[in-house]
Amino acid sequence: MAPRILVVDDEPHIRDVICFALERAGLISTAVRNGTEAMAAFRRGSIDLIILDIGMPDMDGLEVCRQIRKTSGLPILFLSARDEEIDRVLGLEIGGDDYVTKPFSPRELVARVKAILKRSGNEAEPERRRAIFVAGELSLDRLGRTVMFGDSAISMTVLEFAILDALLSRPDMVFSRERLMEAAYGAGTYVADRTIDSHIRNIRAKFLAAGGQGIIATVHGIGFKLGSESGRKA
């Protein structure tokens, strides 16, 4: 079955444009008008990704994301009429996988949706067929889409999982932000450096809460690599 996308926006024209673009790309779309309807659709299940407008009455997109993240790592792509960096960073830090500003290109939006869906599946490059990666007390199961630190399960968004997957698969390599962008979003998709930094910060915070320190090391002037202390507890 084709991936199922929930489109959440209070503007009928925006919903129509997005659904038309998604369906032309072979995806299945369902549209709702506000946060309350979005939560009802989420609880019914059968959704593979949510395109979520931030600026809605009733319950805004940020609050919808917060509620969903209490129980689910379902991919969320934010839409917003605001392009200020603080809004973009906030959206990512509360668990969004990507952020697109209005007005937007429907073609670019569909490309970003497909990139996230690809990373949420079980696809892997031929040279990276291993299913499980382990570093100290940290383990990642690519096929099961799970991350553990000791006995603690760590909830990851799709793009956080892809970034950690890349770092674990090549533990001695220093990744530039551009390489991590490619690992997370796919080739040919541009996102700001601060977007990757936000995802890295979220990953570190999640492991720190589970007692993990030094999971991802910053190599100043170059980028990031798997930390040498990935098995150490606070």
C-alpha positions as CSV (number, residue, x, y, z in Angstrom):
1,M,0.0,0.0,0.0
2,A,1.2,3.5,-0.8
3,P,2.3,5.6,2.3
4,R,-0.6,7.5,4.0
5,I,-0.1,11.2,4.7
6,L,-2.2,13.3,7.1
7,V,-2.4,16.9,6.0
8,V,-3.3,19.3,8.8
9,D,-4.0,23.0,7.9
10,D,-6.8,25.5,8.6
11,E,-6.6,26.9,5.0
12,P,-8.7,24.9,2.5
13,H,-6.6,26.0,-0.5
14,I,-3.4,24.9,1.2
15,R,-4.9,21.5,2.0
16,D,-6.1,21.1,-1.6
17,V,-2.7,22.0,-3.1
18,I,-0.8,19.6,-0.8
19,C,-3.2,16.7,-1.3
20,F,-3.1,17.2,-5.1
21,A,0.7,17.1,-5.1
22,L,0.9,14.1,-2.8
23,E,-1.6,12.1,-4.8
24,R,0.2,12.9,-8.1
25,A,3.3,11.5,-6.5
26,G,1.5,8.2,-5.7
27,L,0.8,8.9,-2.0
28,I,-2.5,8.6,-0.2
29,S,-3.6,11.8,1.6
30,T,-6.2,12.7,4.2
31,A,-6.8,16.3,5.2
32,V,-8.1,17.8,8.4
33,R,-8.7,21.4,9.5
34,N,-7.3,21.7,13.0
35,G,-5.4,20.2,15.9
36,T,-8.3,18.5,17.5
37,E,-9.2,16.7,14.2
38,A,-5.5,15.9,13.8
39,M,-5.3,14.2,17.2
40,A,-8.5,12.2,16.5
41,A,-7.0,11.0,13.2
42,F,-3.7,10.1,14.9
43,R,-5.5,8.0,17.5
44,R,-7.3,6.1,14.7
45,G,-4.0,5.1,13.3
46,S,-3.0,4.1,9.8
47,I,-0.8,7.2,9.2
48,D,2.7,7.1,8.0
49,L,3.6,10.8,8.2
50,I,1.9,14.1,9.2
51,I,2.3,17.4,7.4
52,L,1.4,19.8,10.2
53,D,0.7,23.5,10.1
54,I,2.0,25.4,13.1
55,G,-0.3,28.5,13.1
56,M,-3.8,27.0,13.7
57,P,-6.5,28.1,16.1
58,D,-8.0,25.6,18.6
59,M,-4.7,23.7,19.1
60,D,-1.6,24.8,17.2
61,G,0.8,22.5,15.5
62,L,3.5,22.7,18.2
63,E,1.0,21.4,20.8
64,V,-0.2,18.7,18.5
65,C,3.5,17.6,18.1
66,R,4.1,17.6,21.8
67,Q,1.0,15.4,22.4
68,I,2.0,12.9,19.7
69,R,5.6,12.7,20.9
70,K,4.4,11.5,24.3
71,T,3.6,8.1,22.7
72,S,4.9,8.0,19.1
73,G,7.8,8.7,16.9
74,L,5.5,9.2,13.9
75,P,7.3,11.4,11.3
76,I,6.1,15.1,11.4
77,L,6.9,17.7,8.8
78,F,6.0,21.3,10.0
79,L,4.5,24.0,7.8
80,S,4.7,27.6,8.9
81,A,4.2,31.1,7.6
82,R,7.0,32.2,9.8
83,D,10.6,31.8,8.7
84,E,12.4,33.0,11.8
85,E,15.2,30.8,13.0
86,I,13.8,30.5,16.5
87,D,10.5,29.1,15.2
88,R,12.4,26.5,13.1
89,V,14.6,25.4,15.9
90,L,11.7,25.2,18.4
91,G,9.8,23.0,15.9
92,L,12.7,20.6,15.6
93,E,13.5,20.6,19.3
94,I,10.1,19.5,20.3
95,G,10.3,16.5,17.9
96,G,9.6,17.7,14.3
97,D,11.5,15.9,11.6
98,D,11.5,18.8,9.1
99,Y,10.2,22.3,8.7
100,V,9.0,24.0,5.5
101,T,7.9,27.6,5.3
102,K,5.0,29.1,3.3
103,P,4.8,29.9,0.5
104,F,6.4,26.6,-0.6
105,S,7.0,24.6,-3.7
106,P,4.7,21.5,-3.8
107,R,7.5,19.6,-5.6
108,E,10.0,20.4,-2.8
109,L,7.4,19.5,-0.2
110,V,6.8,16.1,-1.8
111,A,10.6,15.5,-2.1
112,R,11.0,16.2,1.6
113,V,8.1,13.9,2.5
114,K,9.6,11.1,0.4
115,A,13.0,11.6,2.0
116,I,11.5,11.2,5.4
117,L,9.5,8.2,4.4
118,K,12.5,6.5,2.9
119,R,14.4,6.9,6.2
120,S,11.4,5.6,8.2
121,G,11.4,2.3,6.2
122,N,13.9,-0.5,6.2
123,E,15.9,0.5,3.2
124,A,19.7,0.4,3.4
125,E,22.6,1.0,1.1
126,P,24.2,-2.2,-0.3
127,E,27.4,-1.6,1.6
128,R,25.5,-1.1,4.9
129,R,23.4,-4.3,5.2
130,R,24.2,-4.9,8.9
131,A,21.0,-4.7,10.9
132,I,22.4,-4.0,14.4
133,F,25.1,-1.6,15.5
134,V,26.6,-1.7,19.0
135,A,28.9,0.8,20.8
136,G,29.3,0.2,24.5
137,E,25.9,0.3,26.0
138,L,24.4,1.9,22.9
139,S,22.7,-0.3,20.3
140,L,20.7,0.5,17.2
141,D,18.5,-2.1,15.4
142,R,17.9,-0.9,11.9
143,L,15.3,-3.5,11.0
144,G,13.4,-3.1,14.2
145,R,13.8,0.7,14.2
146,T,14.8,0.6,17.9
147,V,17.6,2.3,19.8
148,M,18.6,1.1,23.3
149,F,21.0,2.5,25.9
150,G,21.6,-0.3,28.4
151,D,18.1,-1.4,29.4
152,S,16.5,1.9,28.4
153,A,14.6,2.3,25.1
154,I,15.4,5.6,23.5
155,S,12.5,7.2,21.4
156,M,13.9,8.7,18.2
157,T,12.3,10.6,15.4
158,V,12.9,9.4,11.9
159,L,15.7,11.9,11.2
160,E,17.3,11.4,14.6
161,F,17.4,7.7,13.9
162,A,19.0,8.3,10.5
163,I,21.7,10.5,12.0
164,L,22.5,8.1,14.7
165,D,22.5,5.2,12.2
166,A,25.1,7.1,10.0
167,L,27.3,7.8,13.0
168,L,27.2,4.2,14.3
169,S,27.7,2.6,10.9
170,R,31.0,4.5,10.6
171,P,32.2,5.0,14.2
172,D,35.7,6.3,13.3
173,M,34.5,8.8,10.7
174,V,34.0,12.5,11.3
175,F,30.8,13.6,9.5
176,S,30.5,17.1,8.2
177,R,27.1,18.7,8.6
178,E,26.6,18.3,4.8
179,R,27.2,14.5,5.1
180,L,24.8,14.2,8.0
181,M,22.2,16.2,6.0
182,E,22.6,13.7,3.2
183,A,22.3,10.8,5.5
184,A,19.1,12.2,7.1
185,Y,17.4,13.9,4.2
186,G,18.8,12.2,1.1
187,A,21.0,13.8,-1.6
188,G,19.9,17.0,-3.1
189,T,17.9,18.4,-0.2
190,Y,19.2,21.6,1.5
191,V,18.6,22.4,5.1
192,A,20.2,24.9,7.3
193,D,23.2,23.9,9.5
194,R,21.1,24.8,12.6
195,T,18.7,22.1,11.6
196,I,21.3,19.4,12.0
197,D,22.5,21.0,15.2
198,S,19.0,20.9,16.6
199,H,18.7,17.2,15.8
200,I,22.1,16.5,17.4
201,R,21.1,18.4,20.5
202,N,17.9,16.4,20.8
203,I,19.8,13.1,20.5
204,R,22.3,14.1,23.2
205,A,19.5,15.2,25.5
206,K,17.6,11.9,25.1
207,F,20.7,9.8,26.0
208,L,21.6,12.1,28.8
209,A,18.2,11.5,30.3
210,A,18.9,7.8,30.2
211,G,22.3,8.2,31.8
212,G,24.4,8.3,28.7
213,Q,27.2,10.8,28.2
214,G,29.4,11.7,25.3
215,I,27.2,9.9,22.7
216,I,28.1,12.3,19.9
217,A,31.3,14.2,19.9
218,T,31.8,17.6,18.2
219,V,34.9,17.9,16.1
220,H,35.4,21.7,15.9
221,G,35.6,23.1,12.5
222,I,34.6,19.8,10.9
223,G,31.4,18.3,12.3
224,F,30.4,15.3,14.4
225,K,31.4,11.7,15.2
226,L,30.3,8.9,17.5
227,G,31.6,9.7,21.0
228,S,34.4,7.6,22.5
229,E,32.3,7.6,25.8
230,S,29.1,6.2,24.3
231,G,29.0,3.4,26.9
232,R,29.5,5.5,29.9
233,K,26.7,6.3,32.3
234,A,26.4,9.5,34.3
